[in-house]
Amino acid sequence: CIRDSTIADTASIHARAFDLTLRTKGLLYNYSDIAGLRTEDALRKIFHSNNLYLENEIKPISIIKKKFALDIMQQELKLIPGFESFINLASQNYLLSVVSSGSRASVYLGLEKFNLINTFHNIICSEDITLSKPSPEGFLTSLESFSGVTKQDSIIFEDSNVGFEAAANAGIDFIDINNYGWLKLEQMLRGNHE
């Protein structure tokens, strides 16, 4: 399982989209505290930390934030260095999945932009699950789609705290991509197949 922000730099784009959306609202938040959450869940967390309970505002603000993110992605989205060579090698020997808290529109935009849509055997987006990370639901949903593949046969590549929690909650080993980078992981993968 691969998270979409480990493929392309979507984290900085989502951080900017939140800033553009919330800058006039006077809300205090740190993006690292909401990274990896669905937009609606991130807004709930921001509102709660600011002692606001505005459930009716979440959907309209979420729509605005998602539009900002898609607009920025169309112009500026770039692959994380080394990802393309890693994924080309990995796809020769492994079943691959994307599990994302992002919307289907943003996930598919990125995968289509880089011609990666057919590299993955399944793609799980926020619309496919009821509970977002740190719930393991997305990872477990992905795993269920692979006949005969067990948790022990799987590994998750993640970059966010809620993603690490979700992987642990799923009982699946994970790699913190922040500690390695795709070029190092490709070298490790090549070492396993030589």
N, CA and C of each residue as an Amber inpcrd file, in Angstrom:
protein
   582
   0.8440000  -1.1830000   0.0000000   0.0000000   0.0000000   0.0000000
   0.8840000   1.2400000   0.0000000   0.5240000   2.1700000  -0.8050000
   1.2750000   3.4110000  -0.9180000   0.3110000   4.5690000  -0.7370000
   0.7030000   5.5060000   0.0820000  -0.1190000   6.6860000   0.3370000
   0.1600000   7.7240000  -0.7360000  -0.8630000   8.4840000  -1.1780000
  -0.6810000   9.3920000  -2.3080000   0.3530000  10.4800000  -2.0620000
   0.5020000  10.9520000  -0.8210000   1.4960000  12.0060000  -0.5820000
   2.9120000  11.4560000  -0.5740000   3.0620000  10.1220000  -0.6360000
   4.3980000   9.5510000  -0.7940000   4.7470000   9.4130000  -2.2750000
   3.7840000   9.5990000  -3.1670000   3.9910000   9.5270000  -4.6100000
   4.3700000  10.9010000  -5.1550000   3.5930000  11.8870000  -4.7880000
   3.8040000  13.2580000  -5.2400000   3.6860000  14.1670000  -4.0210000
   4.2130000  15.3570000  -4.1550000   4.2170000  16.2720000  -3.0130000
   2.8430000  16.9010000  -2.8180000   1.8960000  16.0800000  -2.3860000
   0.5500000  16.6000000  -2.1410000   0.4330000  17.2440000  -0.7670000
   1.3070000  16.8730000   0.1600000   1.2150000  17.4390000   1.5140000
   1.3850000  18.9550000   1.4830000   2.3800000  19.4440000   0.7630000
   2.5830000  20.8980000   0.7120000   1.4220000  21.5870000  -0.0110000
   0.8450000  20.8970000  -0.9820000  -0.3030000  21.4650000  -1.7020000
  -1.5150000  21.5440000  -0.7750000  -1.7710000  20.4810000  -0.0250000
  -2.9080000  20.5050000   0.9020000  -2.6800000  21.5440000   2.0070000
  -1.4530000  21.6850000   2.4630000  -1.1520000  22.6990000   3.4830000
  -1.4690000  24.0930000   2.9430000  -1.0630000  24.3670000   1.7090000
  -1.3680000  25.6750000   1.0920000  -2.8610000  25.8670000   0.9080000
  -3.5580000  24.7870000   0.5000000  -5.0100000  24.8930000   0.2890000
  -5.7210000  25.1970000   1.6080000  -5.2830000  24.5540000   2.6990000
  -5.8640000  24.8780000   4.0030000  -5.5800000  26.3230000   4.3710000
  -4.3580000  26.7790000   4.1530000  -4.0080000  28.1700000   4.4670000
  -4.8680000  29.1450000   3.6750000  -5.0180000  28.9000000   2.3700000
  -5.8400000  29.7830000   1.5370000  -7.2960000  29.7780000   1.9970000
  -7.7750000  28.6260000   2.4020000  -9.1700000  28.4890000   2.8190000
  -9.4320000  29.1490000   4.1700000  -8.4990000  29.0150000   5.0900000
  -8.7450000  29.4170000   6.4780000  -8.0980000  30.7400000   6.8790000
  -7.3340000  31.3640000   5.9810000  -6.5530000  32.5430000   6.3820000
  -7.3910000  33.7000000   6.9060000  -8.6050000  33.8400000   6.4520000
  -9.4450000  34.9460000   6.9310000 -10.2810000  34.5740000   8.1500000
 -10.1800000  33.3250000   8.5830000 -11.0190000  32.8550000   9.6890000
 -10.3620000  33.0320000  11.0580000  -9.0570000  33.3260000  11.1020000
  -8.3720000  33.5320000  12.3740000  -8.2090000  32.2810000  13.2130000
  -8.1640000  31.1220000  12.5720000  -8.0410000  29.8550000  13.2940000
  -6.5680000  29.4660000  13.4370000  -6.2100000  28.9670000  14.6000000
  -4.8550000  28.5060000  14.8480000  -4.7850000  26.9970000  14.6190000
  -3.7860000  26.5580000  13.8620000  -3.5700000  25.1340000  13.6460000
  -2.1730000  24.9420000  13.0910000  -1.6870000  23.7180000  13.2160000
  -0.4040000  23.3240000  12.6650000  -0.7000000  22.2210000  11.6610000
  -0.2770000  22.3840000  10.4140000  -0.6230000  21.4030000   9.3890000
  -0.1660000  19.9960000   9.7620000   0.9730000  19.8680000  10.4130000
   1.4590000  18.5250000  10.7600000   0.4780000  17.7850000  11.6750000
  -0.3670000  18.5140000  12.4050000  -1.3640000  17.8890000  13.2780000
  -2.5540000  17.3220000  12.5040000  -2.7410000  17.7830000  11.2630000
  -3.8890000  17.3260000  10.4750000  -3.4710000  16.5770000   9.2110000
  -2.1700000  16.5040000   8.9410000  -1.6760000  15.8150000   7.7450000
  -2.1590000  14.3670000   7.7490000  -2.6670000  13.9290000   6.6070000
  -3.1270000  12.5500000   6.4730000  -4.5950000  12.3550000   6.7930000
  -5.2440000  13.3720000   7.3560000  -6.6750000  13.2710000   7.6660000
  -7.4980000  13.6760000   6.4510000  -8.7170000  13.1430000   6.3510000
  -9.6500000  13.6320000   5.3480000  -9.9260000  15.1020000   5.6560000
 -10.2310000  15.8790000   4.6400000 -10.4620000  17.3130000   4.8140000
 -11.5050000  17.5830000   5.8940000 -12.6170000  16.8590000   5.8670000
 -13.6780000  17.0860000   6.8410000 -13.1900000  16.7910000   8.2600000
 -12.4280000  15.7170000   8.4310000 -11.9000000  15.3670000   9.7460000
 -10.8540000  16.3850000  10.2030000 -10.0460000  16.8720000   9.2650000
  -9.0530000  17.9010000   9.5990000  -9.7460000  19.1790000  10.0630000
 -10.8150000  19.5700000   9.3760000 -11.5510000  20.7730000   9.7760000
 -12.1750000  20.5960000  11.1640000 -12.7220000  19.4300000  11.4350000
 -13.2800000  19.1650000  12.7730000 -12.1950000  19.3400000  13.8380000
 -11.0240000  18.7980000  13.5580000  -9.9240000  18.8890000  14.5130000
  -9.4830000  20.3440000  14.7030000  -9.3960000  21.0950000  13.6220000
  -9.0310000  22.5210000  13.7090000 -10.0870000  23.2810000  14.5010000
 -11.3470000  23.0780000  14.1630000 -12.4310000  23.7660000  14.8850000
 -12.3910000  23.4170000  16.3690000 -12.2570000  22.1260000  16.6640000
 -12.2450000  21.6790000  18.0540000 -11.0820000  22.3160000  18.8220000
  -9.9050000  22.3550000  18.2150000  -8.7420000  22.9330000  18.8990000
  -8.8810000  24.4360000  19.1010000  -9.7870000  25.0590000  18.3540000
 -10.0760000  26.4860000  18.5120000 -11.3720000  26.7170000  19.2990000
 -11.8500000  25.6420000  19.9610000 -13.0790000  25.6950000  20.7670000
 -14.2900000  26.1590000  19.9720000 -14.3560000  25.7020000  18.7300000
 -15.4950000  26.0060000  17.8670000 -16.2020000  24.6990000  17.5120000
 -17.4900000  24.7250000  17.4910000 -18.2760000  23.5490000  17.1490000
 -19.2550000  23.9750000  16.0570000 -18.7430000  23.9510000  14.8290000
 -19.4750000  24.4670000  13.6740000 -19.6720000  23.3780000  12.6290000
 -20.3390000  22.3200000  13.0080000 -20.5120000  21.1740000  12.1160000
 -21.1270000  21.5850000  10.7790000 -22.0360000  22.5570000  10.7840000
 -22.6880000  23.0020000   9.5460000 -21.7280000  23.7000000   8.5900000
 -20.5870000  24.1650000   9.0970000 -19.6080000  24.8670000   8.2690000
 -18.6120000  23.9200000   7.6060000 -18.5300000  22.6960000   8.0860000
 -17.4870000  21.7900000   7.6030000 -17.6380000  21.4810000   6.1170000
 -18.7980000  21.1070000   5.6650000 -18.9860000  20.7280000   4.2620000
 -18.6800000  21.8880000   3.3100000 -19.2540000  23.0890000   3.5180000
 -18.9510000  24.1770000   2.5740000 -17.4830000  24.6010000   2.5890000
 -16.8550000  24.6020000   3.7490000 -15.4380000  24.9650000   3.8200000
 -14.5930000  23.8700000   3.1820000 -14.9940000  22.6190000   3.3640000
 -14.3000000  21.4970000   2.7550000 -14.3050000  21.6030000   1.2270000
 -15.4250000  21.9820000   0.6700000 -15.5400000  22.1250000  -0.7880000
 -14.5790000  23.1990000  -1.2910000 -14.4910000  24.3010000  -0.5820000
 -13.5760000  25.3850000  -0.9620000 -12.1310000  24.9060000  -0.8940000
 -11.7660000  24.2410000   0.2010000 -10.3930000  23.7450000   0.3620000
 -10.0490000  22.7640000  -0.7480000 -10.9460000  21.8430000  -1.0610000
 -10.6760000  20.8480000  -2.0980000 -10.4930000  21.5010000  -3.4630000
 -11.2480000  22.5530000  -3.7360000 -11.0950000  23.2680000  -5.0130000
  -9.7280000  23.9320000  -5.0880000  -9.3080000  24.5870000  -4.0080000
  -7.9660000  25.1710000  -3.9860000  -6.9130000  24.0930000  -4.2510000
  -7.0350000  22.9560000  -3.5760000  -6.0460000  21.8860000  -3.7200000
  -5.9970000  21.3780000  -5.1630000  -7.1480000  21.1340000  -5.7710000
  -7.1700000  20.6430000  -7.1520000  -6.5690000  21.6570000  -8.1090000
  -6.8830000  22.9340000  -7.9170000  -6.3270000  23.9850000  -8.7770000
  -4.8040000  24.0300000  -8.6820000  -4.2780000  23.9470000  -7.4670000
  -2.8200000  23.9730000  -7.2800000  -2.2010000  22.7090000  -7.8720000
  -2.8290000  21.5540000  -7.6520000  -2.2960000  20.2930000  -8.1800000
  -2.1690000  20.3240000  -9.6990000  -3.1840000  20.8430000 -10.3630000
  -3.1620000  20.8720000 -11.8280000  -1.9570000  21.6510000 -12.3410000
  -1.5350000  22.6540000 -11.6060000  -0.4230000  23.4950000 -12.0440000
   0.9390000  23.0340000 -11.5300000   1.0060000  22.5290000 -10.3030000
   2.2980000  22.3950000  -9.6330000   2.6840000  20.9980000  -9.1660000
   1.8260000  20.0290000  -9.2960000   2.1000000  18.7050000  -8.7460000
   3.3340000  18.0770000  -9.3980000   4.2390000  17.5660000  -8.5470000
   5.4550000  16.9060000  -9.0120000   5.6350000  15.5970000  -8.2470000
   6.1780000  14.6020000  -8.9440000   6.4810000  13.3320000  -8.2900000
   7.5930000  13.5180000  -7.2700000   7.5470000  12.7420000  -6.2030000
   8.6300000  12.6970000  -5.2330000   9.8380000  12.0750000  -5.9490000
  11.0290000  12.6600000  -5.8040000  12.2070000  12.1120000  -6.4910000
  12.4050000  10.6190000  -6.2050000  12.6350000   9.8860000  -7.2790000
  12.9020000   8.4600000  -7.1800000  11.6660000   7.5790000  -7.2030000
  10.4870000   8.1740000  -7.0610000   9.2840000   7.3330000  -6.9830000
   9.0610000   6.5440000  -8.2660000   9.1730000   7.2010000  -9.4120000
   8.8460000   6.5410000 -10.6720000   9.7260000   5.3120000 -10.9170000
  11.0220000   5.4200000 -10.6750000  11.8910000   4.2580000 -10.8930000
  11.6040000   3.1630000  -9.8670000  11.3160000   3.5500000  -8.6110000
  10.9690000   2.5610000  -7.5970000   9.7030000   1.8080000  -7.9890000
   8.6670000   2.5360000  -8.3620000   7.3750000   1.9050000  -8.6290000
   7.4320000   1.0390000  -9.8830000   8.2330000   1.4580000 -10.8670000
   8.3910000   0.6270000 -12.0650000   9.0340000  -0.7070000 -11.7120000
  10.0220000  -0.6830000 -10.8360000  10.6670000  -1.9170000 -10.3970000
   9.7220000  -2.7500000  -9.5270000   9.0760000  -2.1180000  -8.5570000
   8.1810000  -2.8340000  -7.6420000   7.0110000  -3.4790000  -8.3830000
   6.5020000  -2.8010000  -9.3950000   5.3220000  -3.3180000 -10.1080000
   5.6320000  -4.5890000 -10.9030000   6.8990000  -4.9000000 -11.1090000
   7.2740000  -6.1230000 -11.8180000   7.1050000  -7.3710000 -10.9430000
   7.1040000  -7.1820000  -9.6090000   7.0970000  -8.3310000  -8.7040000
   6.0190000  -8.3070000  -7.6260000   5.3170000  -7.1960000  -7.4880000
   4.3850000  -7.0580000  -6.3680000   3.0410000  -6.4950000  -6.8260000
   1.9910000  -6.8450000  -6.0740000   0.6890000  -6.2190000  -6.2420000
   0.7280000  -4.8930000  -5.4860000   0.2800000  -3.8310000  -6.1290000
   0.3880000  -2.4960000  -5.5430000  -0.9730000  -1.8520000  -5.3720000
  -1.0780000  -1.0340000  -4.3380000  -2.3230000  -0.3510000  -4.0030000
  -2.0070000   1.0630000  -3.5330000  -2.9140000   1.9670000  -3.7820000
  -2.8610000   3.3010000  -3.1830000  -3.9950000   3.3710000  -2.1720000
  -3.6740000   3.8100000  -0.9530000  -4.6820000   4.0620000   0.0680000
  -4.4990000   5.5110000   0.4950000  -5.5310000   6.3070000   0.3170000
  -5.4080000   7.7340000   0.5760000  -6.6120000   8.2790000   1.3190000
  -6.3500000   9.2370000   2.1820000  -7.4330000   9.9980000   2.8080000
  -7.9330000  11.0900000   1.8830000  -7.2620000  11.2380000   0.7510000
  -7.6450000  12.2560000  -0.2290000  -8.8860000  11.8510000  -1.0100000
  -9.4750000  12.8390000  -1.6190000 -10.6610000  12.5880000  -2.4450000
 -10.2610000  11.8460000  -3.7160000 -11.2190000  11.1430000  -4.2900000
 -10.9810000  10.4370000  -5.5420000 -10.4990000  11.4160000  -6.6190000
 -11.0780000  12.6050000  -6.6510000 -10.6860000  13.5830000  -7.6690000
  -9.2100000  13.9410000  -7.5530000  -8.7230000  14.1900000  -6.3340000
  -7.3180000  14.5880000  -6.1980000  -6.3750000  13.4120000  -6.4200000
  -6.7220000  12.2400000  -5.9380000  -5.8640000  11.0640000  -6.1150000
  -5.7500000  10.7120000  -7.5940000  -6.8760000  10.6400000  -8.2840000
  -6.8520000  10.2840000  -9.6980000  -6.1890000  11.3660000 -10.5440000
  -6.3510000  12.6290000 -10.1690000  -5.6910000  13.7000000 -10.8990000
  -4.1850000  13.4510000 -10.9280000  -3.6130000  13.1540000  -9.7630000
  -2.1800000  12.9120000  -9.6910000  -1.7550000  11.6590000 -10.4340000
  -2.4720000  10.5710000 -10.2410000  -2.1000000   9.3150000 -10.8940000
  -2.2170000   9.4290000 -12.4150000  -3.2510000  10.1080000 -12.8870000
  -3.4220000  10.2790000 -14.3250000  -2.3750000  11.2290000 -14.8950000
  -2.0560000  12.2820000 -14.1550000  -1.0610000  13.2550000 -14.6280000
   0.2810000  12.5750000 -14.9040000   0.6540000  11.6050000 -14.0840000
   1.9430000  10.9350000 -14.2260000   1.8220000   9.5560000 -14.8820000
   0.6510000   9.2760000 -15.4580000   0.4180000   8.0220000 -16.1730000
   0.6880000   6.8000000 -15.2920000   0.2030000   6.8560000 -14.0480000
   0.4220000   5.7710000 -13.0930000  -0.8530000   5.0000000 -12.7460000
  -1.9560000   5.3950000 -13.2970000  -3.2490000   4.8470000 -12.8950000
  -3.2780000   3.3230000 -13.0400000  -2.6720000   2.7700000 -14.0810000
  -2.7230000   1.3270000 -14.3110000  -1.6170000   0.5620000 -13.5890000
  -0.7690000   1.2740000 -12.8570000   0.3020000   0.6350000 -12.0960000
  -0.2440000  -0.0400000 -10.8400000  -1.3840000   0.4390000 -10.3660000
  -1.9340000  -0.0140000  -9.0950000  -3.1240000  -0.9370000  -9.3160000
  -3.1710000  -1.9960000  -8.5260000  -4.2340000  -2.9910000  -8.6440000
  -5.5280000  -2.5150000  -7.9940000  -5.4060000  -1.6340000  -7.0120000
  -6.5980000  -0.9870000  -6.4650000  -6.2150000   0.3760000  -5.8900000
  -7.2080000   1.2290000  -5.8160000  -7.0250000   2.5880000  -5.3220000
  -8.1680000   2.8620000  -4.3590000  -7.8110000   3.0850000  -3.0950000
  -8.7960000   3.3490000  -2.0500000  -8.7040000   4.8320000  -1.6880000
  -9.8100000   5.5350000  -1.8190000  -9.8660000   6.9730000  -1.5270000
 -10.8460000   7.2240000  -0.3820000 -10.9440000   8.4680000   0.0240000
 -11.8040000   8.8020000   1.1720000 -13.2490000   8.3700000   0.9600000
 -13.7130000   8.3880000  -0.2770000 -15.0890000   7.9970000  -0.5620000
 -15.3400000   6.5000000  -0.3690000 -14.2710000   5.7090000  -0.3110000
 -14.3930000   4.2540000  -0.2100000 -14.4420000   3.7430000   1.2190000
 -14.2400000   4.6210000   2.1790000 -14.1690000   4.1970000   3.5760000
 -15.0860000   5.0500000   4.4400000 -15.4290000   4.5060000   5.5930000
 -16.2580000   5.2260000   6.5530000 -15.4010000   5.9990000   7.5350000
 -14.3240000   5.3710000   7.9890000 -13.4460000   5.9770000   8.9950000
 -12.0800000   6.2730000   8.3820000 -11.5760000   7.4730000   8.6340000
 -10.2630000   7.8210000   8.1010000  -9.1740000   7.4520000   9.0880000
  -7.9410000   7.5620000   8.6480000  -6.7980000   7.2930000   9.5060000
  -6.9030000   8.1580000  10.7600000  -6.5910000   7.6230000  11.9130000
  -5.7910000   6.4340000  12.1940000  -6.5530000   5.1090000  12.1790000
  -7.8000000   5.1080000  11.7380000  -8.4970000   3.8350000  11.5670000
  -7.7560000   3.0190000  10.5030000  -7.6640000   1.7230000  10.6610000
  -7.0070000   0.8730000   9.6590000  -7.9120000   0.5250000   8.4820000
  -9.1310000   1.0470000   8.4600000 -10.1220000   0.6190000   7.4730000
  -9.6130000   0.6840000   6.0360000  -8.9500000   1.7620000   5.6450000
  -8.4680000   1.8770000   4.2700000  -7.4750000   0.7870000   3.9130000
  -6.5210000   0.5410000   4.7970000  -5.5210000  -0.4900000   4.5390000
  -6.1520000  -1.8840000   4.5050000  -7.0690000  -2.1480000   5.4330000
  -7.7140000  -3.4560000   5.4730000  -8.6270000  -3.6640000   4.2710000
  -9.2970000  -2.6100000   3.8190000 -10.1360000  -2.6900000   2.6210000
  -9.2780000  -3.0480000   1.4090000  -8.1310000  -2.4030000   1.3110000
  -7.2140000  -2.7080000   0.2120000  -6.7510000  -4.1560000   0.2750000
  -6.3370000  -4.5910000   1.4430000  -5.8260000  -5.9510000   1.6120000
  -6.8720000  -7.0010000   1.2450000  -8.1220000  -6.7520000   1.6090000
  -9.2010000  -7.7030000   1.3160000  -9.3870000  -7.9220000  -0.1850000
  -8.9980000  -6.9410000  -0.9850000  -9.2070000  -7.0690000  -2.4310000
  -8.1690000  -7.9770000  -3.0930000  -7.1080000  -8.3270000  -2.3580000
  -6.0640000  -9.1930000  -2.8980000  -6.2580000 -10.6110000  -2.3710000
  -6.7080000 -11.5000000  -3.2100000  -6.9660000 -12.8790000  -2.8160000
  -5.6720000 -13.5580000  -2.3840000  -5.6870000 -14.1180000  -1.1780000
  -4.5550000 -14.8770000  -0.6870000  -3.4050000 -14.0740000  -0.1170000
  -3.4990000 -12.7530000  -0.1430000  -2.4360000 -11.9100000   0.4130000
  -2.7540000 -11.6350000   1.8770000  -1.7890000 -11.8850000   2.7450000
  -1.9850000 -11.6950000   4.1790000  -1.3060000 -10.4110000   4.6570000
  -1.5850000 -10.0560000   5.8910000  -0.9270000  -8.9050000   6.5050000
   0.5820000  -9.1180000   6.5280000   0.9940000 -10.3430000   6.7700000
   2.4240000 -10.6530000   6.8400000   3.0990000 -10.5250000   5.4720000
   2.3170000 -10.6310000   4.3970000   2.8390000 -10.4910000   3.0330000
   2.8960000  -9.0350000   2.5840000   2.4010000  -8.1280000   3.4150000
   2.1860000  -6.7430000   3.0110000   3.1360000  -5.7820000   3.7080000
   3.3170000  -4.6380000   3.0730000   4.0550000  -3.5480000   3.6890000
   3.4230000  -2.2440000   3.2180000   3.3860000  -1.2810000   4.1140000
   2.7810000   0.0180000   3.8250000   3.8830000   1.0610000   3.8040000
   3.8430000   1.9280000   2.8030000   4.7450000   3.0690000   2.7280000
   3.9480000   4.2970000   3.1450000   4.3720000   4.9500000   4.1970000
   3.6150000   6.0670000   4.7850000   4.5280000   7.2390000   5.0960000
   3.8950000   8.4070000   5.3050000   4.6700000   9.5990000   5.6460000
   4.0170000  10.4630000   6.7140000   2.9110000  10.0270000   7.2920000
   2.2230000  10.8580000   8.2930000   1.9940000  10.0780000   9.5850000
   1.9010000  10.8120000  10.6720000   1.6810000  10.1730000  11.9750000
   0.3860000   9.3680000  12.0110000  -0.7020000   9.9250000  11.4570000
  -1.9610000   9.1740000  11.4730000  -1.8630000   7.9450000  10.5780000
  -1.0450000   8.0060000   9.5350000  -0.8230000   6.8490000   8.6850000
  -0.0390000   5.7580000   9.3900000   0.9700000   6.1660000  10.1700000
   1.7350000   5.1850000  10.9440000   0.8160000   4.4880000  11.9420000
  -0.0450000   5.2790000  12.5860000  -1.0040000   4.7080000  13.5440000
  -1.9490000   3.7300000  12.8530000  -2.4460000   4.1330000  11.6650000
  -3.3790000   3.2780000  10.9290000  -2.7170000   1.9620000  10.5440000
  -1.4630000   2.0290000  10.0990000  -0.7400000   0.8040000   9.7390000
  -0.5720000  -0.0900000  10.9660000  -0.1770000   0.5020000  12.0690000
  -0.0210000  -0.2730000  13.3130000  -1.3610000  -0.8570000  13.7350000
  -2.4320000  -0.0740000  13.6510000  -3.7650000  -0.5570000  14.0070000
  -4.2230000  -1.6930000  13.0920000  -3.7370000  -1.6970000  11.8410000
  -4.0720000  -2.7710000  10.8960000  -3.2310000  -4.0220000  11.1510000
  -2.1530000  -3.8640000  11.9180000  -1.2550000  -4.9930000  12.1460000
  -0.3770000  -5.2970000  10.9420000  -0.0810000  -4.2620000  10.1440000
   0.7330000  -4.4170000   8.9340000   2.0120000  -3.6060000   9.1160000
   3.1440000  -4.2070000   8.7780000   4.4160000  -3.4920000   8.8530000
   4.3890000  -2.2860000   7.9260000   5.1370000  -1.2480000   8.3070000
   5.1840000  -0.0570000   7.4650000   6.5870000   0.5220000   7.4510000
   6.8460000   1.2930000   6.4130000   8.0890000   2.0350000   6.2700000
   7.7460000   3.5140000   6.2630000   8.4410000   4.2590000   7.1080000
   8.3110000   5.7160000   7.1290000   9.1610000   6.2500000   5.9890000
   8.5070000   6.6510000   4.9230000   9.2050000   7.1070000   3.7220000
  10.0750000   8.3290000   4.0100000   9.7480000   9.0770000   5.0570000
  10.5520000  10.2400000   5.4300000  11.9720000   9.8380000   5.8460000
  12.1330000   8.6230000   6.3190000  13.4420000   8.1580000   6.7870000
  14.3140000   7.5550000   5.6920000  13.7500000   7.2590000   4.5220000
  14.5010000   6.5700000   3.4840000  14.5470000   7.3180000   2.1660000
  13.4140000   7.6510000   1.6400000  13.3400000   8.1970000   0.2840000
  13.2620000   7.0560000  -0.7160000  12.6860000   7.3430000  -1.8790000
  12.4290000   6.3050000  -2.8700000  13.7090000   5.7770000  -3.5040000
  14.7270000   6.6180000  -3.6630000  15.9680000   6.1430000  -4.2710000
  16.6290000   5.0760000  -3.4000000  16.6790000   5.3000000  -2.0960000
  17.2480000   4.3260000  -1.1590000  16.4010000   3.0450000  -1.1590000
  15.0830000   3.1970000  -1.1720000  14.2100000   2.0190000  -1.1880000
  14.3680000   1.2210000  -2.4820000  14.5750000   1.9270000  -3.5890000
  14.8130000   1.2160000  -4.8530000  16.1030000   0.4040000  -4.7620000
  17.1570000   0.9710000  -4.1870000  18.4130000   0.2320000  -4.0140000
  18.1870000  -1.0110000  -3.1550000  17.4250000  -0.8540000  -2.0830000
  17.1280000  -1.9940000  -1.2190000  16.3400000  -3.0580000  -1.9790000
  15.3530000  -2.6320000  -2.7760000  14.5270000  -3.5590000  -3.5460000
  15.3680000  -4.2840000  -4.6010000  16.2540000  -3.5670000  -5.2560000
  17.1480000  -4.1880000  -6.2370000  18.0180000  -5.2530000  -5.5630000
  18.4640000  -4.9660000  -4.3500000  19.2740000  -5.9220000  -3.6090000
  18.5260000  -7.2110000  -3.3100000  17.2060000  -7.1110000  -3.1250000
  16.3770000  -8.2970000  -2.8570000  16.1450000  -9.1460000  -4.0980000
  16.3340000  -8.5630000  -5.2800000  16.0030000  -9.2810000  -6.5280000
  17.2310000  -9.5800000  -7.3770000  18.4070000  -9.4050000  -6.8240000
  19.6200000  -9.7150000  -7.6070000  20.2100000 -11.0250000  -7.1870000
